């Protein structure tokens, strides 16, 4: 029997003895930097997803993680705009994966389906793959500390004496209905797909686990059940995903109770947006931090104080996660 989902309030911060998660912070003034109260044994991760060629201010940190949908139409023009933005950011490590909208990076799918991707005008043509991958893995990307993962593992340290972190990145997400989807997989193949995900400190996927910050505006749960089961085995310190814009949020799951993780935003339920922001404190123990890091305003995140929310704006800002090494 599937676990009953926990319904999460709107929160600004979630803290535990080994982590500090900032979901919302002041939009005016200097962008938040690593707290001076944190010693050098902490690493700051800044999380992005579903930026879709839009750009906005990003807080400083040690590591930038982007969980896919870098573009709107998967074109070279789209990707170039995104990468020029990411090149200029100061983070010493920037780890990216693709998503289902980054059509051109899934070459087998793209070559068979590019005509169905809604390209118009100057974009209405098949594009060769090399310039796309050059933006992600070429000399300019390397000089800008970009690491592109496509079902790959990467190990890094943010300073010579620091911890060696491991991250595994996959652009895959489950097919939903009959929609065309790059990097998509069918339900029948899901267990075989996610069984290849290795033990890692940080899991970076485009699609969410089932019943974990995956609720759509139509109240469907679009996440992958096999991925949910897999993360219960892997238990990474941090699992970052996106894809379902309206389910942006974070949940810290304790493994002490022996239950599988399941959590949704209470603001997506009947009654609408919860107006009061709260802070949450999590007790010590073995945890996984799950973050739907979508920066695209959708559903209950489209408006704030009667005004439309911009991409990366209030309520859909980059999520900041400080982890004790």
N, C-alpha and C positions, 0 to 999 in steps of 0.2 A: 504494500500500500504506500502511495506517495506521501511524503510528509506534508503536513499543513503549513502553508506559508506564513511567515511572520510579516506583519504589515508595519512598515517603517514610517516614522514621522519625518518631517522635514528637519534636517540637522545642519548646523554650520560646521561642527567639529565632532569627530569621534576619536577618543583617546584610549590607549591602553598602556601598560608599562613598556611595551616594545614598539608602539606605533602611534602616530598622530596623523589624522586624516582631515584635511581641510576641504570641505565641499563648497563653502561660500565664504567670501572675504570681501573687504571694501573695494569697490571698483575705482574709487577716486584716490589720488595720491600715489606714492611709490608702490609698485607691485611687491607682494610679500616675499621676503627672502628667508633662508634658513634661520630659525630662531637662534639668537645668541646664547640662549640657555642650553642648546643642544651641543654636546661635545662632538669631537671629531669621529666618534664611534657611531654616528648616525649618518644615513644616506638619504638624500631627498630625491624622490621621484616625482616628476610632473607628467600627468596623464592627459592625453588627447585622443579623440576618436571622431570619425564622421565629420571632418572639417569641410569636405566637399569643395575644395578650391578656395574657400574663404580664409581670410587672415585676420588676426586679432592679437592683442598683447598676451604674452605668455610669461608666467613667473620664472625667475631664475631657479636653478636646481642642479643637482649632480647628474641626473639621468632624465632624458625625455623619452617617454614611451607613447607611440601612436598606434592604435589598434585598428587602423584601416579606414577605407573610404576616404582616401586622400583627394579624390576627384569627384566631379559630377558625372562626366561622360566618358571617363577613361582615356581621354585624348592626350597627345603630347603637349598641347597648349595648356590644358588643365594641370597636368602633372608638373610642367615647368614652373607654373605660377606657384604651386604648393611648395616645390622643392626650393625655389629661390627664397621663400619665406623661412623654411626650415634651415637652410644653409646659414642664414644670418643669425639664428638664435644661438646664444652663448653656451649652451649645455655641453659639457665635455663628452658625454655619450648620448647619442640619439638613435633609438632603436625603433624601426618602422616595420609594419606589415601592410599588406594590401587588404582590400575588402571587395565586396560583390560589385561595387560601382567602378572599381579600377579594372575595367574590362580588358584593356590591352595587356595587362600583366599575366592574365590567364590565357596563354597563347593558344592552346588547343581549343578552348571554349570560344575565344575571340575570333579565331580564323573561321570557325563554323557559323558564328552568330553575329558578327559585327554589324551586319545590315539591320539587325533588330534592336540596336542599342539607342535609337532615337537621335542619332547624329544629324545635324542640320548645317547648311551653309558650308563654311570652310572645313567643318568636321566630317562632312558626308563622304568619307573615303576610308578605305582600308589603310592602316598605318603599319610600317615595319616595326619589329620589336626592338631592335638595337638602340635607337635613341631613347626609348622609355627606360630601359635597364641601365643605360649610361647615366641617366639622371640619378639613379638610385645607388649605383655601385661603381661609377667611374671616378676619375681623379678628383673632380670637384666635390663629389659626395664624400670621398674619403678624407679630403682636406677639411671638410665641415663636420667630421666625426659621425657621419651617417652610417648605420648598420642596417641593411635590409634583410629581413628573414622571410623565407618562404618554405615553411615546414623545416626549420633549422634551429639548432641550438647555438647560443653564443655565451661566452664567459668573459667577464671583465672585472676590473677593480677601478674604483674611482680615485684611489691614491695608492702608492706603492705598499704601504703597510696595512691597507684596509682589507676587508673581506673580499673573497672572490665570489661574485654573484653569478648565477646561471639563469639564463632566460631562454625559453623556447617559444618561437613565434609561428603561428599558422593563420593564413588568411581564410581558412575554410569556414563555411556556415551552412546549416541545413537548408535544402530547398523547401520552400513554403508554398504549397499548392502547386500550380502549374507554371508559375512565373519563371522566365528565363533568369538564370543567376550564374554569374562568374564565380569560380571557386566554390560551387555548390555541391552538396552530396545528398543522396537520397536516404530515407530512413533505413532502408534495408542494408545500406553500406556503413551506417554511422558507427557501429561498434568497431568494425575493422579500421575505420579512419582514425578514431580517437585513441585506439589501443596503441598507436605508434607514438603518442605523446609521452615523453620520458619524465622521470623525476626531475624537478626543477624548482628553483626558488621562486621564479616569476613565470607565469603562464600568460602568454599574450595571444588571444584569439580574436577574430572579428565577431563571430557569433557567440551569444551567451549560452550558458547551461539552461536546461529546462527549469522553469519555475524559480528562476533567479534573475530578477530585474530584467524580465523578458516580456512583460505584459504590453500588448499593443493597444492602440486607441479603440480597437474593436473587442478588447478584453480577451483576445487569444493569447496563448503562451507560445511564443515563437522559438524558444530555445531548444537545445538538443538534449534529450534524456540520456543518451549515451555519454555525452560530455559531462553531465551532472554526476553520473556514476563514476566517471574517470577521475574527476577532481576529488571525489571522496576517497579515492585510493591514493592519488598523488599528494594531496594536501599541500599545495604550494603556499608560500608566505603571502603571495599577491597574485590574483588572477584579474587581468584587465581585459575588457571586451567593450563592444559598442553595438552597432547595427540597429538596435531598437531604440530610436532616438528618444521616444517619450518615456522610456524606463530609466533614464539617467539617474544614477544614485550609487550608494555604497552600502555594503553590509559586511559586518565582521562576524564570521561564524566560528563558534567554539566547538572543537571536536570532542570536548570532555563528555558531552551528553550522549554521544554515540548515534546522533541523528544525521541524516543527509541535509545539506543546506537547502533552504527554500525561503525566499523573501521577496516581497514586492513593495512598491511605494504606496502608502496609505492614500496619498493624494491622487492616485489613479482610480481609486474606488469611488463608490457612490458618495456624494457629498462634496466632491470637488477638492480644491486646493486647501490644504491645511495652512492656516495663516501664520501660526506661531512657529518660529524657528527655535530649536532646542540644541543643546549639546549632549553628547552621550559618552559615558565612561564604561569601558569594557574591562572586566577583571582579568587577571593574569591567567595564562594557560596556552594551549596549542590552538592557534587560530589561523584561518585563511581570510584575507581581506578580498572581497569581491567588489569590483568597481565597474559599472557601466559608465564609461567616460565620455559618452556622446556630447559633443559641443553644439549639436544642431537643435534649436528650439522646436519642440513638437508637443502636441497634446497639452497637458497642464503646464508645461514649461514655455508655452508660446507667449504668454502675457505675464507681466510683473507690474503691480501697482497701476494697472490700467493701460500700460504701454507695451507695445510689441518688444519682445526680447531679440536682440541681435545674436548672431552666431558667436559663441564664446562669451556671451554676456551674462548678466545676473541670472543665477539659477542653472546655467550651463557652462560655467567657467571651467578652465582646466582644473582637474582635481590634483591636490598636492598630498603626497603620502611620504611621511618621514618614517623610516624603519631603523630600528636599533640593530646594528650588525651583530 
